[in-house]
Amino acid sequence: MNSFFRYNRSGELQFGPHNLAEVTSELRGPTFFYSSMILDHRLKVFATEVKKNLRFPPKIFFAMKANHNRQVLDHIRQQNIGVDVVSGGELRLALDLGFAPDQIIFSGVGKSIDDLQLAASRKIFQINIENFGELKRLCKIQNQLRTPSTFQTPLKIGLRLNLDIDAGSHPKITTGRKIDKFGLSPSDYLNCLDLLKNETSLVLGGLTIHLGSQILKFKSFKSAFALLKEKYVELFQLGFAPETLDVGGGLGIDYNGSNREDVLILKKWSAGLAGLNFFKGQVLIEPGRFLVARCGVLLAQVEYLKKNKEKEFLILNSGMNHLLRPALYDSFHEISQVSKKLNKKARKFEVVGPVCESSDTFGKGRLIVDPKEGDWVAIHDCGAYGSSMSSDYNLFSRADEVLV
Ligand SMILES: Cc1ncc(COP(=O)(O)O)c(C=O)c1O
């Protein structure tokens, strides 16, 4: 079992410092429960480890797409971590919550005119450009917004490179191959440089990449960092002086394992960051999942038990409408009973949600002890891409969210 979880002698599930049996006694329905203590622990472990391997401390921008809960974001902001946003909605939320503009990076393949106008007028830290058309659009906006003061401080942009690297993650969350929609193709990149050479309202802040998500094979980062070095040298020869290298996010966690395995993963990945030490500017990192996945559980109740000749089902009152990852990516989440009899034998169940889709299945062959209607279960590691990907599908109520 994941190292943040254990059963006490009464068979009640502890999640870090929280007794989930006590927590659930106060809940009204399915709930994403976040632990601020575990979140802090992950933020600290991450920041400490990445610092060890880089010549200068990097700047961390949390990828808001992983979790846009206001309390979680407030907590992250208070630790002096910025945010990486991918839509006007996320940008507005970041500004509303008091993230300073210089704590915000704007990524994403489909930025609208309104989104770019907002980002440019608020002079955020960096806008990451994903295609030549986007750069032309931003240029036009910037020239319309231009006043003597904006003229003096051009807007910083990052050029997101598509390096045609396969990070070996799930195909639906791999973003760095040339067949993917993300990043600039080599010809778009050259067009961007041509435009930037003569443009005074925009400045090339740096280069940026993002290879995908839930990456556990680090060879891809090594190749990417070597290519970044080549591109950086080329840029210098062309007369540009980039101040940042943004390596994106993507660091995975071991959903089948524990926090201990994650720390080994982090150490291995961070060691590779030393490949960026040729660079005298600032390294930017955009982690999402690694920071928040472990701090959240989805708490749900057994609605029904159901049996056929083949198997037994545990039908929960929460499904793919709240946690989409298993249906979308066949991803694994451990499931534990919030209270269980410790000395009784477990049986195998298919744990499913109430949504009218066969893909609405959280796990097959899960060992459950003597379940009853109304019992609570905890679905582990739902702090990332849980609530933020949830939907109104079938019009079940949204899950509540609480950070303690
Ligand atoms: C541009 C960008 N940066 C950062 C991330 C965060 O990735 P992860 O949560 O895997 O760290 C993503 C997610 O796909 C992304 O698209």
Ligand as a Chemical Component Dictionary entry (heavy atoms), coordinates in Angstrom:
data_LIG
# 
_chem_comp.id                   LIG 
_chem_comp.type                 NON-POLYMER 
_chem_comp.pdbx_formal_charge   0 
_chem_comp.three_letter_code    LIG 
# 
loop_
_chem_comp_atom.comp_id 
_chem_comp_atom.atom_id 
_chem_comp_atom.alt_atom_id 
_chem_comp_atom.type_symbol 
_chem_comp_atom.charge 
_chem_comp_atom.model_Cartn_x 
_chem_comp_atom.model_Cartn_y 
_chem_comp_atom.model_Cartn_z 
_chem_comp_atom.pdbx_ordinal 
LIG C1 C1 C 0 2.822 22.533 -21.411 1  
LIG C2 C2 C 0 2.653 21.621 -20.250 2  
LIG N1 N1 N 0 3.431 21.805 -19.174 3  
LIG C3 C3 C 0 3.325 21.013 -18.082 4  
LIG C4 C4 C 0 2.429 19.968 -18.040 5  
LIG C5 C5 C 0 2.354 19.135 -16.801 6  
LIG O1 O1 O 0 2.590 17.809 -17.021 7  
LIG P1 P1 P 0 2.655 16.797 -15.775 8  
LIG O2 O2 O 0 1.420 16.960 -14.997 9  
LIG O3 O3 O 0 2.776 15.478 -16.418 10 
LIG O4 O4 O 0 3.872 17.163 -14.990 11 
LIG C6 C6 C 0 1.614 19.719 -19.148 12 
LIG C7 C7 C 0 0.670 18.576 -19.148 13 
LIG O5 O5 O 0 0.498 17.859 -20.076 14 
LIG C8 C8 C 0 1.723 20.576 -20.286 15 
LIG O6 O6 O 0 0.941 20.410 -21.362 16 
# 
loop_
_chem_comp_bond.comp_id 
_chem_comp_bond.atom_id_1 
_chem_comp_bond.atom_id_2 
_chem_comp_bond.value_order 
_chem_comp_bond.pdbx_ordinal 
LIG C1 C2 SING 1  
LIG C2 N1 SING 2  
LIG C2 C8 DOUB 3  
LIG N1 C3 DOUB 4  
LIG C3 C4 SING 5  
LIG C4 C5 SING 6  
LIG C4 C6 DOUB 7  
LIG C5 O1 SING 8  
LIG O1 P1 SING 9  
LIG P1 O2 DOUB 10 
LIG P1 O3 SING 11 
LIG P1 O4 SING 12 
LIG C6 C7 SING 13 
LIG C6 C8 SING 14 
LIG C7 O5 DOUB 15 
LIG C8 O6 SING 16 
# 
